[in-house]
């Protein structure tokens, strides 16, 4: 394996050869602005791999890479920084350059990234992100339980007002929130699964990815559990002995929670709770949509027809056309149509149905140990800033 003694000077990193990539084979491109995160979350290996002092490319480097992405045919890009706002001043410098670049080229690139919850405390940062055509931001919320956040040294999540208020400010600013959650902290008991579900539903975060706490080698969590004699890799799903419940209870509760979250009506109830509950979000997004080229809207409409057909075939093949398909129709009529002119367009709604169906399938993966059959795909779970 390749090992490097010193951390990379990001200002010396050459631009990737995006011209060698077939853009049509990918949903979106990946691009990196910074490495490192200033926080000290106990479970996170980012700070042990990349360090706690963010190292960044210059705005000039990034614009060269965005030009290359555009020339290669990409129209969506995920900035893979583990904390895009690890250095707020430098992030704002990049965003100002990006605003000018998007205006110059007619807003061709839709952007996504990850950031810590203290984004909620910087209205200027949110405004610049929206003006740069960022649509989604992934945030590590982890848990509504304050004791667990303190335990894992996630101090940025307990400072100031409530997590729900922070989420609402980010959404009101015009960003869609995706979030990561973790179960299995020492302060967690078997009640945590219901607490997580209630919090996620109240917060209106549609794409909520839950994972079981995992002691990754090199992390402070791994070192602590090793000292306490609690590491145990004999179980393929829970690599340690929890304090507040058994390993079996943790896995069973996790499975139940993920299935609950991606039931069609539960998913869309919280999606529309966020969307309908934020007039500011709808206003800001509508303003930005007017800047998007008309051809993009036409392609979205054509894509919607294909998505509808593909989704119907998938539902029929899995014997879920009536159960899940009728839930989509119910949600469209009961939650979306009453919004009138601010209702979510059909093509966008169909895309949301496809996303829900994917996670519905993922959440129903049954493992041989607990149920005896395997179906679907491996669960998508992320622990991040």
C-alpha positions in Angstrom: 0.0 0.0 0.0 1.0 3.6 -0.5 2.0 5.5 2.6 3.0 9.1 3.0 5.0 10.6 5.8 3.8 14.2 5.5 0.3 15.6 4.8 -0.3 16.8 1.3 0.0 20.5 0.4 -3.4 20.9 -1.3 -2.1 23.8 -3.4 0.2 21.5 -5.2 -2.4 18.9 -6.2 -2.9 18.8 -10.0 -6.3 19.0 -11.5 -7.7 15.5 -12.2 -8.1 14.4 -15.9 -11.8 14.7 -16.0 -11.5 14.7 -19.8 -10.8 10.9 -19.6 -14.1 10.2 -17.8 -17.3 9.3 -19.6 -19.7 11.7 -17.9 -22.7 9.9 -19.1 -21.8 6.8 -17.0 -22.1 8.7 -13.7 -24.8 10.5 -11.8 -22.4 13.2 -10.7 -18.7 14.1 -10.5 -16.6 14.2 -7.3 -14.3 17.1 -6.5 -12.3 17.9 -3.4 -11.6 21.4 -1.9 -10.2 20.6 1.5 -8.9 17.8 3.7 -9.2 17.8 7.5 -11.7 18.9 10.1 -11.3 21.1 13.2 -13.6 19.1 15.4 -12.7 16.0 17.6 -15.7 13.6 17.3 -14.5 10.4 19.1 -15.8 7.9 16.4 -14.4 9.8 13.4 -11.2 8.7 11.6 -11.0 11.8 9.4 -9.1 13.7 12.1 -6.6 10.8 12.4 -6.1 10.5 8.6 -6.2 14.1 7.5 -5.7 16.0 10.7 -7.7 18.7 12.5 -6.2 21.7 10.6 -8.0 21.9 7.2 -5.7 22.1 4.2 -7.3 23.7 1.1 -7.0 24.3 -2.6 -7.2 27.9 -3.8 -10.3 29.3 -5.5 -8.2 29.5 -8.7 -7.4 25.8 -8.6 -11.1 25.0 -8.0 -12.3 27.1 -10.9 -9.9 25.2 -13.2 -11.4 22.0 -12.0 -15.0 23.2 -12.5 -14.1 24.3 -16.0 -12.8 20.8 -16.7 -15.9 19.2 -15.3 -18.1 21.4 -17.4 -16.1 20.6 -20.6 -16.3 16.9 -19.7 -20.1 17.1 -19.7 -20.9 16.9 -16.0 -23.8 19.0 -14.6 -23.8 17.7 -11.0 -20.9 17.7 -8.6 -20.4 16.5 -5.0 -17.7 18.3 -3.1 -16.4 15.4 -1.1 -14.9 17.4 1.8 -15.7 15.8 5.1 -16.4 19.3 6.4 -16.7 22.0 3.7 -16.8 24.7 6.2 -13.8 23.5 8.3 -12.2 26.8 7.4 -15.0 29.3 7.0 -13.1 32.2 5.7 -11.5 30.2 2.9 -14.8 28.5 2.1 -16.4 31.9 1.6 -13.6 32.9 -0.7 -14.3 29.9 -2.9 -18.0 30.5 -2.8 -17.7 34.1 -4.0 -15.6 32.8 -7.0 -18.2 30.1 -7.6 -21.1 32.6 -7.7 -19.3 34.6 -10.4 -18.5 31.3 -12.3 -22.1 30.1 -12.2 -23.4 33.5 -13.4 -20.8 33.6 -16.2 -21.8 30.1 -17.5 -25.6 30.3 -16.8 -25.7 28.2 -13.7 -24.8 24.9 -15.3 -23.6 22.9 -12.2 -25.7 21.6 -9.3 -23.6 21.2 -6.2 -23.7 19.0 -3.1 -21.4 18.7 0.0 -21.0 17.9 3.7 -20.8 20.3 6.5 -21.0 20.5 10.3 -24.2 21.7 12.1 -22.5 25.1 13.0 -23.4 26.1 9.4 -26.7 27.1 10.9 -24.9 29.9 12.8 -23.5 31.6 9.6 -26.2 33.1 7.5 -23.7 34.6 5.1 -22.2 31.1 4.4 -25.7 29.7 3.7 -26.5 32.6 1.3 -23.3 32.1 -0.6 -23.8 28.4 -0.9 -27.3 28.8 -2.3 -26.1 31.6 -4.6 -23.4 29.1 -5.8 -26.2 26.6 -6.7 -25.6 24.2 -3.8 -28.8 22.2 -3.4 -28.1 19.6 -0.6 -25.8 19.5 2.4 -25.1 16.4 4.4 -24.8 17.0 8.2 -23.8 14.6 10.9 -26.5 15.1 13.5 -25.9 11.6 15.0 -28.4 11.8 17.8 -30.9 14.0 19.6 -29.6 12.7 22.9 -27.4 15.4 24.5 -25.6 13.0 26.8 -24.5 10.9 23.8 -23.2 14.0 21.9 -21.2 15.1 24.9 -19.9 11.5 25.4 -18.6 11.4 21.8 -17.1 14.9 22.0 -19.4 16.3 19.3 -19.5 19.7 21.1 -20.5 21.6 17.9 -23.9 19.9 18.1 -24.7 21.0 21.7 -23.7 24.6 21.5 -26.3 27.3 21.3 -30.0 26.5 20.5 -31.6 23.2 19.7 -30.7 20.9 16.8 -34.2 21.3 15.5 -33.8 25.1 15.4 -30.4 24.8 13.7 -31.9 22.4 11.0 -34.7 24.9 10.4 -32.4 27.8 9.9 -30.3 25.9 7.3 -33.5 24.8 5.5 -35.0 28.3 5.6 -31.8 29.5 4.0 -32.5 27.4 1.0 -30.6 24.1 1.4 -32.0 20.6 1.5 -30.6 18.7 4.5 -29.5 15.1 4.4 -28.3 13.8 7.7 -26.4 10.9 9.4 -27.5 9.3 12.7 -25.8 6.8 15.0 -27.2 4.3 17.5 -25.2 2.5 20.1 -23.6 5.2 22.2 -23.0 4.4 25.9 -25.8 6.7 27.0 -28.2 4.9 24.6 -30.8 2.5 25.9 -33.5 0.6 24.0 -35.6 3.7 24.0 -33.1 5.4 21.6 -34.7 3.9 18.5 -38.1 5.5 19.2 -36.3 8.8 20.2 -34.4 8.8 16.9 -37.5 8.1 14.8 -39.5 10.8 16.5 -36.7 13.4 16.1 -36.2 12.6 12.5 -39.9 12.8 11.7 -40.2 16.1 13.5 -37.1 17.6 11.8 -38.4 16.9 8.3 -35.1 15.3 7.1 -36.2 12.9 4.4 -32.9 11.3 3.7 -31.8 10.2 7.1 -29.0 7.6 7.1 -28.7 5.6 10.3 -25.7 3.5 11.3 -24.6 1.4 14.2 -21.7 3.0 16.2 -18.5 1.4 14.8 -15.1 1.6 16.5 -12.8 2.2 13.5 -9.1 1.5 14.1 -7.0 4.7 14.8 -10.0 6.6 16.3 -10.2 7.6 20.0 -13.4 5.5 20.3 -11.5 2.4 19.2 -8.7 3.1 21.7 -11.2 3.7 24.6 -13.2 0.6 23.9 -9.9 -1.4 23.7 -8.8 -0.1 27.1 -12.2 -1.0 28.5 -12.0 -4.5 27.0 -15.2 -4.0 25.1 -14.0 -4.6 21.5 -15.4 -7.8 20.1 -15.4 -8.6 16.3 -17.2 -12.0 16.7 -20.5 -10.3 15.7 -20.5 -9.1 12.1 -22.8 -6.2 12.8 -21.8 -4.8 16.2 -18.1 -4.8 16.9 -18.2 -4.0 20.6 -20.3 -4.5 23.7 -22.7 -1.6 24.2 -23.4 -0.4 27.8 -27.2 0.2 27.6 -28.4 -2.9 25.7 -27.2 -6.2 24.3 -25.6 -6.4 20.9 -28.6 -8.3 19.6 -31.0 -5.6 20.9 -28.9 -2.9 19.1 -29.0 -4.7 15.8 -32.7 -5.6 16.1 -33.5 -2.0 17.0 -31.4 -0.6 14.2 -33.1 -2.9 11.6 -36.6 -1.8 12.9 -35.7 1.9 12.8 -34.4 1.9 9.3 -37.4 0.0 8.0 -39.7 2.5 9.8 -37.9 5.5 8.3 -38.3 4.4 4.7 -41.9 3.3 4.8 -43.4 5.4 2.0 -45.8 7.4 4.1 -43.2 8.0 6.9 -40.6 9.2 4.3 -42.9 11.6 2.5 -44.6 12.8 5.8 -41.2 14.2 6.9 -40.2 15.4 3.5 -43.3 17.5 3.2 -43.0 18.5 6.8 -39.7 20.1 5.9 -40.8 21.5 2.5 -44.3 22.8 3.5 -43.0 24.0 6.9 -40.5 26.5 5.3 -42.0 29.2 3.1 -38.5 30.8 3.0 -37.0 27.6 1.5 -39.7 27.6 -1.2 -39.1 31.2 -1.9 -35.3 31.0 -2.2 -35.4 27.8 -4.3 -38.0 29.4 -6.7 -35.7 32.4 -7.1 -32.8 30.1 -8.0 -34.8 27.9 -10.3 -35.6 30.9 -12.5 -31.8 31.1 -13.2 -31.6 27.5 -14.5 -31.6 27.2 -18.3 -34.9 26.3 -19.8 -33.3 23.3 -21.5 -32.6 21.7 -18.1 -36.3 21.9 -17.2 -37.2 20.3 -20.6 -34.8 17.4 -20.0 -36.2 17.0 -16.5 -39.7 16.5 -17.9 -38.5 13.9 -20.4 -36.5 12.1 -17.6 -39.6 12.0 -15.5 -41.5 9.9 -18.0 -38.6 7.4 -18.1 -38.4 7.4 -14.3 -42.1 6.7 -13.9 -41.9 3.8 -16.3 -38.8 2.3 -14.7 -40.2 2.7 -11.2 -43.5 1.1 -12.2 -41.7 -1.9 -13.6 -39.5 -2.2 -10.5 -42.5 -2.1 -8.2 -44.4 -4.6 -10.3 -41.4 -7.0 -10.3 -41.2 -6.8 -6.5 -44.9 -7.2 -5.9 -45.1 -3.7 -4.4 -47.0 -1.9 -7.1 -50.2 -1.6 -5.2 -48.8 -1.1 -1.7 -46.1 1.4 -2.5 -47.5 2.8 -5.7 -50.8 3.7 -3.9 -48.8 5.4 -1.2 -47.2 7.6 -3.8 -50.6 8.6 -5.2 -51.9 9.2 -1.7 -49.0 11.5 -0.8 -49.2 13.4 -4.1 -52.9 14.1 -3.6 -52.9 14.6 0.2 -49.6 16.5 0.8 -48.4 17.9 -2.5 -51.5 19.1 -4.5 -52.8 21.4 -1.6 -49.6 23.4 -2.0 -51.0 24.8 -5.3 -48.4 26.8 -7.3 -45.7 25.9 -4.8 -46.3 22.1 -5.2 -43.3 20.0 -6.1 -43.3 19.4 -9.9 -44.1 15.9 -11.1 -40.7 15.1 -12.5 -39.0 16.1 -9.2 -41.6 14.1 -7.2 -41.0 11.1 -9.3 -37.3 11.4 -8.6 -38.1 11.5 -4.9 -40.1 8.3 -5.3 -37.1 6.6 -6.9 -34.9 7.7 -4.0 -37.5 6.5 -1.5 -37.8 3.1 -3.3 -34.0 2.6 -3.2 -33.8 3.2 0.5 -37.0 1.2 1.1 -35.3 -1.8 -0.6 -32.0 -1.2 1.3 -33.8 -1.0 4.7 -35.4 -4.4 4.1 -32.2 -6.2 3.6 -32.4 -9.2 5.9 -29.2 -10.9 7.0 -28.7 -14.6 7.4 -27.9 -14.3 11.1 -31.2 -12.7 12.1 -33.8 -13.8 9.6 -32.3 -16.5 7.3 -32.5 -14.8 3.9 -30.6 -12.1 2.1 -32.4 -9.7 -0.2 -31.8 -6.2 -1.5 -28.5 -4.3 -1.2 -26.0 -3.6 1.6 -27.2 -0.7 3.9 -25.9 2.7 3.2 -24.6 4.2 6.4 -22.2 7.1 7.0 -20.5 8.5 10.1 -19.2 12.0 9.4 -18.8 15.4 10.8 
